[in-house]
């Protein structure tokens, strides 16, 4: 093999996939069609599960620094002199109905004000530090899925190129070339509206209030990032989504939706998209896999899309690396679709529902009013918050044990040193066993897996086996160890040696 894995797409999802694979011991080549990173306005924040996927790989400080930089700009825009920005107090929304922070069970696990460009820079730095090769200006043209390998071809300024690899991963967005070449089914619903984002200079910015506003023509928002404009136009989908977005188009739509006599003096960048909603029938066909928008597209309400893709990468990366190493059979990859596709189904469903109650007709408005009242009930507000930020995610691991299947948040761990946490221990991509069992029996049972599983005493309890992607793979119902060895075999294969139970 020239390389173990070819990842197509050097956006955040592709870069995190490459990082996970590299930490797992696989050799990776990343191919990206664009010569330079895109400057289009995309996600303005990342949800807690995506944040945690990066924190587990040593990027916590970089995330904090980027959020602080953005918070300063947001505070200036909102004319706040000090204190945390409103984004730090933000618990999300459902169709722009605010989700109350005070009813959330884990308010510390929150969205972070890190935009997609800042996130991509953080991931690029980490990829470079790991020696991952990223080739830009490379447009994939074809592939051949053989019995034991994949042959990938592409064109670049150097001409036609080819390479042989064990697996091909498409992280190349909603119009994924890899998905189309491989023939993945991608059913869904057609677009019904047009969304805009733009960075603009307005003649009278004070004429537009900050925050979200629903009108008889659509929805608009000014901020919280300086000069940022967001609009939903319910007059129909774009006639030509690929046509350049002009200053005149943004101004006309803004004046109509906001009902203000406002002018756009200049536009730095603008883009449009639609609410077409599609989901791949499977995330794997032979030696070809999909992650991120290549596998699912939907209206980007609540910042769910980018976060969904990053957690795809965290789920797939360690599993694919284990298969490439020979530690686990190829059947382990079936758990990727089984675990992640239902999560995407739920996100697609909630974005379709949000479109339905944002429409400017009286029936949608009535349903929206009912929804707003329901969200004032604490239990419903908590449920909606966990749905929108992803904390409701629970993989079906065929067990009813406590927290099994959930993605665990960070927590202090004494063995990590002063101020150290669980995520500090997980930086190199290994699993962790937190052992609260009597006389350390759980650690003794897990000793044969020491190359793959870090064992830590943890008297806080309960004992838990945590996969590299943060998923709780096993948890003790008391101080016992029943089922632990089966979980170790299931996720990490046969050990180098066995110990007596």
Helices and strands as residue ranges (DSSP letters): E 3-8, H 12-23, E 28-32, H 48-55, H 60-77, G 86-89, E 93-94, E 97-98, G 101-103, H 116-129, E 133-136, E 139-145, E 150-156, E 159-170, H 177-182, E 186-189, E 194-202, G 205-207, E 211-214, E 218-222, E 228-233, H 247-258, E 264-274, E 277-280, E 284-285, E 288-290, G 292-294, E 296-297, G 301-303, H 304-325, G 330-333, H 334-358, H 362-374, H 378-389, G 414-416, H 422-425, E 431-435, G 438-440, H 441-446, G 447-449, E 453-457, E 464-466, E 472-475, H 484-492
